[in-house]
Amino acid sequence: MPIEFIRERTFELNGLTLTAKEWGRSGSIPVIALHGWLDNAATFDRMLPFMENLHVIALDLAGHGRSSHRSVDSSYDIWIDIGEVMSVADQMGWDRFALLGHSRGAIISGLIAGTFPERISHAVLIDGYVPMPQSADNAAKQVMKAIRENRRFAASSPTFFQDFDRAIQARVNGFVPLQLDAATILANRGVAESPRGFYWASDQRLKAASYVKFSRDNLESFFTAILARVLLIQAENSAFSPDRQQSELFGWIPQMEITKMPGSHHLHLEDQAEAVAEKVQSFLK
């Protein structure tokens, strides 16, 4: 029997409120689902109804969707998300669970699976890869860039639109183009209204450079520690296909299954949602 959306959830941690969509029932396979950059928990709305025997917490990661923005003295480096996702798992009482991540959420999923290998049973990575390693020689320049960009974006305002439909069109025609239906699903959760108009409510600081980027040796320590079964779904028409350097790093996870599927970067939210769901369902069984 297909799983259904059950309710909205909130989780309190580190002074933040993280919101989530809960799908399925207790007693089924536990899954935490993590969306991509500037997306939100609704990114899984089209694929999850084609799945069964799962209990899914689809999170709005900090700064996204309806979740809290981080404090002014914090940042959005992806390693911070590791502890927050594990706190959600602890509040659910899940000692062992699967991860389903798209794009940025897929990268975070891989880092979690390497940090807490004994707690992750499966990791499904949808068009997201090992993050690009950075040479230690660039660490100081990276911090300088992050300080400047975090200050700039902290002081900036979102783009305001005259109506809701124009906010949707901004995502349809955005940096990563989306089909209208897909953009609308994300907008229903991610667009807010103020006296100045409609705007995407994600924290502007998400657009800033990270303070810390891991070196190749750092990343190897994460990904060689993974014990979970791993499925990497690559979109054939993605703008984020891995380059040669990233592909070489896949050898760190010998148990990883790699499959290519038709579609764009958001294939799980567009016309291929059912096909992606079927592939993921078979893997999780």
C-alpha positions in Angstrom: 0.0 0.0 0.0 1.5 3.4 -1.0 2.6 5.6 1.8 0.7 8.8 2.5 1.5 12.2 3.9 0.6 12.0 7.6 1.4 15.4 9.2 3.7 18.3 9.7 6.4 17.8 12.3 8.8 20.2 14.2 12.1 19.4 15.9 13.7 21.7 18.4 17.5 21.6 18.5 20.4 24.0 19.2 18.0 27.0 19.4 16.5 26.1 16.0 13.1 24.8 14.9 13.4 22.4 12.0 10.1 21.6 10.2 9.4 18.4 8.3 6.8 16.5 6.4 6.1 13.0 7.8 5.1 10.2 5.4 4.1 6.7 6.3 3.8 4.9 9.6 5.9 3.8 12.5 7.2 0.3 12.1 8.1 0.7 8.5 11.7 1.3 7.2 12.8 4.6 8.8 14.1 7.2 6.3 15.3 10.8 6.7 15.0 12.7 3.4 17.2 15.7 2.7 16.5 18.2 -0.1 18.8 20.2 -2.3 20.2 23.8 -2.1 17.4 26.4 -1.9 14.8 23.7 -2.1 12.6 22.3 0.7 10.9 19.2 2.1 8.3 19.3 -0.7 11.0 18.1 -3.2 10.0 14.5 -2.4 6.2 15.1 -2.8 5.9 13.5 -6.2 8.0 10.4 -5.7 7.0 9.3 -2.2 3.3 8.5 -3.1 4.7 5.8 -5.4 6.6 4.1 -2.5 5.5 1.8 0.3 6.6 0.3 3.6 8.5 3.5 4.5 8.4 5.9 7.4 9.9 9.1 6.1 10.8 12.4 7.8 11.4 14.9 4.9 13.2 17.8 6.5 13.4 21.4 5.8 17.1 21.9 6.5 18.1 25.0 8.5 17.5 28.2 6.5 15.2 26.4 4.0 11.4 26.0 3.7 9.7 26.7 7.0 12.7 25.9 9.3 14.5 28.5 11.3 17.4 30.5 9.9 20.7 30.1 11.6 21.8 32.8 14.1 24.0 35.6 12.8 27.1 34.1 14.4 26.6 30.8 12.6 26.9 29.7 8.9 25.6 27.1 6.4 28.7 24.9 6.1 27.4 21.4 5.3 29.2 19.7 8.1 26.9 21.6 10.6 23.9 19.8 9.1 25.4 16.4 10.2 24.7 16.9 13.9 21.3 18.4 13.2 20.1 15.5 11.2 21.4 13.1 13.8 19.5 15.0 16.5 16.3 14.5 14.5 17.0 10.8 14.2 17.5 10.7 18.0 14.3 12.5 18.7 12.5 9.9 16.4 14.1 7.1 18.4 15.9 5.7 15.3 19.1 4.0 16.2 19.5 2.8 12.5 17.9 4.4 9.5 18.2 5.1 5.8 19.0 8.4 4.1 17.5 9.8 0.9 19.2 12.9 -0.4 19.1 15.1 -3.4 21.9 17.3 -4.6 23.2 19.2 -1.5 21.1 16.8 0.6 22.9 13.9 -1.1 26.3 15.3 -0.2 25.2 15.8 3.4 23.9 12.2 3.4 27.3 10.8 2.3 29.0 12.8 5.1 26.5 11.5 7.7 27.0 7.9 6.5 30.7 8.2 7.0 30.5 10.0 10.4 28.0 7.6 11.9 28.5 4.4 9.8 26.9 2.1 12.3 23.7 4.0 12.2 23.0 4.3 8.5 21.6 1.2 6.7 21.2 2.7 3.2 22.1 6.0 1.5 20.3 7.0 -1.7 22.0 9.9 -3.5 20.0 11.6 -6.2 22.2 13.6 -8.5 24.6 14.6 -5.7 28.2 13.6 -5.4 31.3 13.7 -3.2 31.9 17.5 -2.6 34.8 18.9 -4.6 38.0 18.6 -2.5 39.9 21.8 -1.9 43.6 22.1 -1.5 44.8 23.1 1.9 46.8 25.9 0.3 43.5 27.7 -0.4 42.1 27.6 3.2 42.9 31.2 4.1 41.5 32.5 0.8 38.3 30.4 1.4 37.8 31.9 4.9 38.3 35.4 3.5 35.8 34.8 0.7 33.3 33.3 3.2 33.6 36.3 5.6 33.0 38.8 2.8 30.1 36.9 1.2 28.4 36.1 4.5 28.5 39.8 5.4 27.1 40.8 2.0 24.3 38.3 1.9 23.4 38.9 5.5 22.7 42.6 4.6 20.8 41.8 1.4 17.1 41.4 0.9 15.4 38.7 -1.1 13.9 39.5 -4.5 10.3 40.5 -4.2 7.6 39.6 -6.8 4.3 41.2 -7.5 2.4 38.0 -7.2 2.9 34.3 -6.4 3.0 33.2 -10.0 6.0 35.5 -10.8 7.8 33.9 -7.8 7.2 30.5 -9.3 8.4 31.7 -12.7 11.7 32.8 -11.1 12.4 29.2 -10.2 11.2 27.9 -13.6 13.8 30.1 -15.3 16.4 29.9 -12.5 20.0 28.8 -12.3 18.7 25.2 -12.4 15.6 25.3 -14.6 12.5 23.5 -13.3 9.3 22.3 -14.9 6.3 24.5 -13.9 4.6 21.8 -11.8 7.9 21.1 -9.9 8.5 24.8 -9.2 5.0 25.2 -8.0 5.4 22.3 -5.5 8.5 24.0 -4.0 6.9 27.4 -4.0 3.9 26.2 -2.1 6.2 25.5 0.8 9.1 28.0 0.1 7.4 31.3 -0.9 6.3 33.8 1.7 4.3 37.0 1.5 5.1 40.4 3.0 3.9 43.9 2.5 6.6 44.2 -0.2 5.3 41.2 -2.1 6.1 37.5 -2.5 9.6 36.2 -1.9 11.5 32.9 -1.5 12.0 32.6 2.2 15.4 30.8 2.2 18.1 32.5 4.2 20.1 34.7 1.8 23.3 33.5 3.5 22.9 30.2 1.8 24.3 31.8 -1.3 27.6 32.7 0.5 30.8 30.6 0.3 31.5 28.0 2.9 34.0 28.9 5.6 35.5 25.4 5.5 35.9 23.0 2.5 37.4 19.6 3.0 40.6 18.4 1.4 40.9 15.1 -0.4 42.3 13.5 2.7 39.5 14.8 4.8 36.8 13.5 2.4 38.5 10.1 2.1 38.2 9.7 5.8 34.4 10.2 5.6 33.7 8.1 2.5 35.9 5.1 3.1 34.2 4.8 6.5 30.8 4.2 5.0 29.3 0.8 5.7 25.8 1.4 4.3 24.7 0.2 0.9 24.8 3.2 -1.4 22.8 4.0 -4.5 23.9 7.0 -6.7 21.3 8.0 -9.3 22.8 10.3 -11.9 20.5 12.4 -14.2 21.4 12.1 -17.8 20.7 15.7 -18.5 22.0 17.2 -15.3 24.0 20.4 -15.2 26.0 18.9 -12.3 27.6 15.8 -13.9 30.7 14.8 -12.0 34.0 15.6 -13.5 36.9 13.2 -13.8 38.3 14.1 -10.3 35.0 13.5 -8.6 34.4 10.2 -10.5 37.8 8.9 -9.3 36.6 9.4 -5.7 33.7 7.0 -6.1 36.2 4.2 -5.6 36.1 5.1 -1.9 32.7 3.4 -1.7 33.2 0.0 -3.4 29.6 -1.1 -2.4 28.1 1.9 -4.2 25.7 1.1 -7.1 25.7 3.8 -9.8 22.8 4.1 -12.2 21.9 6.8 -14.8 18.3 7.7 -15.5 16.7 10.0 -18.0 15.9 13.5 -16.7 17.3 16.7 -15.4 18.8 17.6 -12.0 15.3 17.4 -10.3 14.3 14.2 -12.0 12.7 12.9 -8.8 10.3 15.9 -8.8 9.6 16.1 -12.5 8.2 13.6 -15.1 10.6 10.8 -13.9 9.3 10.8 -10.3 7.6 7.4 -10.6 10.6 5.8 -12.2 13.0 7.2 -9.6 10.6 6.0 -6.8 10.6 2.4 -8.3 14.4 2.3 -8.4 14.8 3.6 -4.8 12.0 1.3 -3.6 13.8 -1.8 -5.1 17.1 -0.7 -3.5 15.7 -0.2 0.0 14.1 -3.6 -0.1 
